Amino acid sequence: MDETRDLNVPLTGETMLRVFDVRVIQLSAMDSSSGPQDFDYLFKLLMIGDSGVGKSSLLLSFTSDDFEDLAPTIGVDFKVKYVIIGGKKLKLAIWDTAGQERFRTLTSSYYCGAQGIIMIYDVTRRETFTNLSEIWAKEIELYSTNPECIKMLVGNKVDKEGDRVVTKKEGIDLARECGCLFTECSAKTRVNVQQCFEELVLKILDTPSLLAEGSKGLKKNIFKDNPPQSDASTSSCC
């Protein structure tokens, strides 16, 4: 059974924007007898990229086998999915961050402790691809606390092949330059969506230091370690 919980914390100040819309959805791909505590490792994954590249739709496609044209994320969206990958029962805590520049200070704290980071661009919008190296790769260098964090470059919206402006070869070349895994997918048609997350997690499982962190993560409370904050300057690192 799906379990959904909403947490909304308004931002103090003149704008009064709701910068946190943290929706926790626990979806299990395991046998129905597997309970929420029945998993071997807990991994934190972070999704980054420009606004409108399809981060939220990709996350929804993976966690609920559904697709929606969603409005840009305001602040941070958070979902949990239980899966079996590489013969291990896993709890994936996946953070979807806002791509707008005005939220960068707020979302920077969510890089802390991430074992995997998915860098997403829209194959029909070249600026979203260019910004991966000019903005997002630099953000990872600045805020990531895991030297061995696994990065994956993902070109989304390949269902719009007629509108493509970024070639697959360009994506592969940038991934090699940044030391990332690479794939292209479509959140809408679900092409390569499952494979995207599986490949990332398999690489994490193959990295001893990250595997050790995933084991320690079993004892942690996600909201305790990374609670919604109304002031980015007070955000804690998880």
N, C-alpha and C positions, 0 to 999 in steps of 0.2 A: 504494500500500500504506500502511495506517495504521501510524504509529510511535508507541508509547506508552512513556513513561518515568515512573517514580515517584520522588519525592523526599520523604522524611519526616524532619523534623528535630524532635526532642522538645523541649519547653519545659523549661528548667531551673527548679528550684524544687519546692515541695511538691506541686503539682497534677500535674506531669509530663504535661500534656496535649500531644497532638500538634497543635500549632497550625498547622503547615504540612503540607498534603496537596496538593502541587503536581503535578498530573498533566498532562503535556504531550502533547497529541494533535495531530498534524499531519495535517490532512485537506485534500485539494486538490479544488477545484471546477473546476480548469483541465484542459486537455488533458493526457493522461498523459505527454507528452513534457516538460512543464514541471517542472523540478527545484525543490528547496527554495530555491535561490538565485535562481531566475528570477522576480523580481518587481520592480515599479517603486517601490513605497512600503511602508513599515512603519508601521502605526498601532497605538497602544496604546488600548484601550477598557477602561473600568472599569464594573462592574455593582454598584450599591449599593441598599440598601433593607432593610427589617426582615427578620428571620429568618422563613422560611416563606412568603415571597411568591412563590417559584418561580424565583429567580435561577439556581440550578444546573440546574433542569429546562429553563429557557429556553435556557441556554447549550448544554446537551446536545442539545436539539432542533435548534439551529442548526448545531452542529458535526458531529453524527452522524446527523441525520434520525431520531432516536430519542427516546423519552420514558420517564422513570422517576420514580416518587415517591421522591425522594432525601432522606436525612437532612440536617439543617442542616450547612452548610459549617463546618468547624473551621479558622479562620485564613483561608487563601487557596487558591483553586483557579485554575489557569492553563491555558488552552488556546490553541492556534494554529490558524488556518484560513486556507488560501490560496484566494482568490476573484478573480473578474474583475468589477469594478463600474465603471461609467462608462468602459468601455474600457481600464481600467488593471488590471494584475496586482498584487494586493495581498496582503500578509501581515498578518493581523489578530492581534494579541496581546491576548487577552481575559482580564481578571482578574475573578474572581468572589469577592467578599469576604464574610466572615461578617457577619451582621446583628446578632448579639448584642452588647449593650453592653460586655461584658467584653473583647471583641476590638477595640474601636474604636481604642485606642492603637496596637495592632499594625498594623491595616489602614490607618491614616491615611497612612502613607508611600507607599502605592500610588496615591494621587491624583497624585503628582508625575509630570509629563511626559505625562499622559493627554490625547490629542486629543479623545476622546469619552467622555462619562459617561452611562450609562443608569440612570435612577432608576425603580425598579420598586415597584409596590404591588399588593395583592391586591384586586380589585374587590368581594370578599365580606367584607373586613375593613376597616372604616372607619379604625381606628387606624393601619393601615399607610399610608393615604392622608394622614391628618393629620400623621404623622411626617415626611413628605417636606418640608414647609415648616418644621416645628418643629425637626427634627433634621438631615435629610440635606442640605437646601439650605445650611444653616449650615456643615456639614462641608465642602462644596465651596468655599464662600467662604474657609474657614480654611486648607484644605490644597491646593487646586488651584493649580498653578503656571502654568497657561495662561489668560490673561485671555479669549482667544477660544475656549476649549474649547467644543465643541458638546455641549449637554445634550439628552437625550430623556426625556420622561416616558412610562412604559409601564404601562398597566393590564393586569395578567395575570389569567388564569383566567376569561375571558369565556365559557368552556364551561359555567360554573356560573351561567348567566343567572338561574335561579330564586332564587339566593342573593345576587344582586347588592345591594349597599347603597351603592355609589358610582356615580353616574350618569356617563355619558360627558361630558355638559356640564360637570360639576364638574371632570373631568380636563382638558378643554380650557381652562377658565377658569384653573386653576392653572398649566397650561403657559404660557399667555399672561403670567400674572403673573410667572413665573420666567424667562421668555424661553427656553422649551424647545420642541423639537419634541414632537409627541404622537402616540401610537397606542395602541390596545388590541389584545391578542393572547391566544392560548392556547398555552402550551407543550405542552399535552397533545394538542390537535388540529392544532397547527402553523399555525393561522390567524394570518396577519400576522407570523409569526416572521421569515421571510426579509426581508420588507419593512421590518421594524423596523431591522435592521442595515444594509440597503441604503440606506435614507433617511438614516440617521446618517452613513454613510461618504460618501455623495454630498455632503452638506453640508460635511464635512471637506475633501473634494476641491475644494470651491468656496471654501475659505478659504485665501488665499495663505500666511499665516504657518504654518498647520498643515500645509499641503502641503510647505513647506520643511522642517519638522521631520520629516515622514514620509520625505523624501528623505535627510536626515542619519541617520535611524534605520537605514538599510541597513548602516551601518558599525558599528552597535552590537551587542553581545551582550546579549540580554535578561536572562540570568541573572547576567551580570557587572554590569549596571546595577542590577538589583533582585534580589539573591541572597536565598534564604531565610535568615532570621536567627532565632536563638533568643531574642534580646532586642530588643524593639521599639525601645528607645532607641538602638540602634546601626544601625537600618535606614537604608539609603542611599536617596537620591532618584534615580529614573531619569528 
